[in-house]
Structure formats: structure tokens, C-alpha cells
Amino acid sequence: MPTLIDRSLPWLIYPGAVASSVLVFLSLLGAGLGSGPSAYLPVSMVAASVTLLELYHPYRLAWRPAASEVRADLAFMVTVQLLWPQLVTLLLLLAFVEPLQELNPSLAGIWPRDWPLGGQVVMLILASDFLRYWLHRAAHTFPLLWRLHAVHHAPERLYWLNVGRFHPVEKALQLLVETVPFALLGASETVIAFHFVLYKIHHAPPRNKKPPVHPQST
């Protein structure tokens, strides 16, 4: 019979992860730490917490990954989710944002930087999710994009680490739609970093369901 902890954890993990990560992020920013470290530290903190929860308090024992799966997913997480975005973002800024802003300096003044931080973050979440939604729809519609996106649906057992399985090209496309437009319009590093924290924490809690099978994958 489930204990009180068993019944409470599913309701507490997600809001607790979001609240604690936001608090740590804002505290580090207030202490003078840069946007990058202030964002990565709370995300790493939640990732470690979820790892321990899945290890010692799994939702389903049968879904514990084998060591070989962990090694493969860790490689994806480090390379595709941590290192690759740094390089791609820099290249996208150099290739698109800076040249376009030089051609039309008024572009960088479109973003409402005078809004409160919370309002800017909400606006960024809504706008980037709208673009990300259509990219995701396209990935399930067009065969060429599905070949890239199928990497994400390859795992048969889900745990938090393999949510980071993405083809590097698809990850670059995601960064193109969720970062470049807003950097181009003048969104600050702090706003983009805040969005990064919320987005990553949203994907950190374990997914306790079988991934959907796309018709073209069979």
C-alpha cells in the first residue's frame, strides 16, 4: 500500500523543483554571478535531485535503465544539450543576429526591456513555445525532419536523462527558433537565461509513460 511519501511526491516534485530553481537563479543573479552560471547551477541542482529520486524512489522498478543506457544518454546530455548549444548559439549570433542588427539597429529596440523581468519571461515563454510547437508539428509531419526527431523517440523506457536525446541538427533548429528571434529583437541575457532555467526544469521530472510511436517510424 502506498505510503504518505509515495502519494505526496508526485504532487511536490514539480512545483518544488520550479520554485527552488527560480529562487536559486534569482539569488545568484542578485549576488552578482553572471547569467550563465546563475542558470546552469539551479538546473544542475534539480537534475541531481531527480537522478537520486529515480535511483532510490523510482516510479516503476522495471524502468530502471541499464548502465549502457545511462552512458549513452549521458553522452547525449553532455554533448548535445550542454556543449553543442554553446557553439551553435555563438555561430547563430554571429551569422544572423549581429549582421541583421547592424543592417537595422532599430530591431534591438523592439523587445520590451522596460517591462518587469517576470513579464518579459512570460512573453518569451509564450512566444518561444509557439515557435517550438510548430517545429515539433513539422518534425512529426515531414519525413526528413522525422528522421532527425526519431532519435528523441528511440528510447523504449523513459527516465529523465534520455529526455536529452536529440539529433544535433534538430537541436540546432530548436535553438534557431527559440533563441535567435528574441536575441535579435533585443531580449537581454538575463531574460533568455531565466527562460532557459524554466524550460530545462520543465523537462527534468521523469516521464512515466511510454513514448508515442510515429507512423513513419514503424
Secondary structure in CASP SS format (residue, H / E / C, confidence):
PFRMAT SS
TARGET T0000
AUTHOR 0000-0000-0000
METHOD secondary structure of the structure
MODEL  1
M C 1.00
P C 1.00
T C 1.00
L H 1.00
I H 1.00
D H 1.00
R H 1.00
S H 1.00
L H 1.00
P H 1.00
W H 1.00
L H 1.00
I H 1.00
Y H 1.00
P H 1.00
G H 1.00
A H 1.00
V H 1.00
A H 1.00
S H 1.00
S H 1.00
V H 1.00
L H 1.00
V H 1.00
F H 1.00
L H 1.00
S H 1.00
L H 1.00
L H 1.00
G H 1.00
A C 1.00
G C 1.00
L C 1.00
G C 1.00
S H 1.00
G H 1.00
P H 1.00
S H 1.00
A H 1.00
Y H 1.00
L H 1.00
P H 1.00
V H 1.00
S H 1.00
M H 1.00
V H 1.00
A H 1.00
A H 1.00
S H 1.00
V H 1.00
T H 1.00
L H 1.00
L H 1.00
E H 1.00
L H 1.00
Y H 1.00
H C 1.00
P C 1.00
Y C 1.00
R C 1.00
L H 1.00
A H 1.00
W H 1.00
R C 1.00
P C 1.00
A C 1.00
A H 1.00
S H 1.00
E H 1.00
V H 1.00
R H 1.00
A H 1.00
D H 1.00
L H 1.00
A H 1.00
F H 1.00
M H 1.00
V H 1.00
T H 1.00
V H 1.00
Q H 1.00
L H 1.00
L H 1.00
W H 1.00
P H 1.00
Q H 1.00
L H 1.00
V H 1.00
T H 1.00
L H 1.00
L H 1.00
L H 1.00
L H 1.00
L H 1.00
A H 1.00
F H 1.00
V H 1.00
E H 1.00
P H 1.00
L H 1.00
Q H 1.00
E H 1.00
L H 1.00
N C 1.00
P H 1.00
S H 1.00
L H 1.00
A H 1.00
G H 1.00
I C 1.00
W C 1.00
P C 1.00
R C 1.00
D C 1.00
W C 1.00
P C 1.00
L H 1.00
G H 1.00
G H 1.00
Q H 1.00
V H 1.00
V H 1.00
M H 1.00
L H 1.00
I H 1.00
L H 1.00
A H 1.00
S H 1.00
D H 1.00
F H 1.00
L H 1.00
R H 1.00
Y H 1.00
W H 1.00
L H 1.00
H H 1.00
R H 1.00
A H 1.00
A H 1.00
H C 1.00
T C 1.00
F C 1.00
P H 1.00
L H 1.00
L H 1.00
W H 1.00
R H 1.00
L H 1.00
H H 1.00
A C 1.00
V C 1.00
H C 1.00
H C 1.00
A C 1.00
P C 1.00
E C 1.00
R C 1.00
L C 1.00
Y C 1.00
W H 1.00
L H 1.00
N H 1.00
V H 1.00
G H 1.00
R C 1.00
F C 1.00
H C 1.00
P H 1.00
V H 1.00
E H 1.00
K H 1.00
A H 1.00
L H 1.00
Q H 1.00
L H 1.00
L H 1.00
V H 1.00
E H 1.00
T C 1.00
V H 1.00
P H 1.00
F H 1.00
A H 1.00
L H 1.00
L C 1.00
G C 1.00
A C 1.00
S C 1.00
E H 1.00
T H 1.00
V H 1.00
I H 1.00
A H 1.00
F H 1.00
H H 1.00
F H 1.00
V H 1.00
L H 1.00
Y H 1.00
K H 1.00
I H 1.00
H H 1.00
H H 1.00
A C 1.00
P C 1.00
P C 1.00
R C 1.00
N C 1.00
K C 1.00
K C 1.00
P C 1.00
P C 1.00
V C 1.00
H C 1.00
P H 1.00
Q H 1.00
S H 1.00
T C 1.00
END
